[in-house]
Amino acid sequence: MFDPVCPSDLSPIRVGDKWAGMIIRCLEQGPRRFSELRAPLRGITAKVLTQSLRGLERNGLVVRTVHAGPPRRVEYGLTPLGRSLLEPMAALCAWTEEHWDELLDARETAI
């Protein structure tokens, strides 16, 4: 999914916007800072990451935690609702992998 040659948008089913599913997967192992999310999400701009995180937060999938004290730190983590998406997303990734060639053929035919 995070491989630069992987067309993650190949999956016909999305959770939220283009980046939401990948952000959720990035947070699977625990909370991360904004800069820690940008590294695996090559190609995402700071503006788009901010918009996606706000949307995920608004939908109850991600929680933003501000840690006081110098330096101030902000982390993003999955809520229980967000964690409940991990299993269905894993199934979707497995389905996409199983039907990869068919999806690529369909895309190429449609062009």
ABEGO torsion letter per residue (X at the ends): XABAABBAAABABBBEBAAAAAAAAAAAAEBBBAAAAAAABBGBBAAAAAAAAAAAAAAGABBBBBBBEOBBBBBBBBBAAAAAAAAAAAAAAAAAAAAAAAAAAAAAAAX
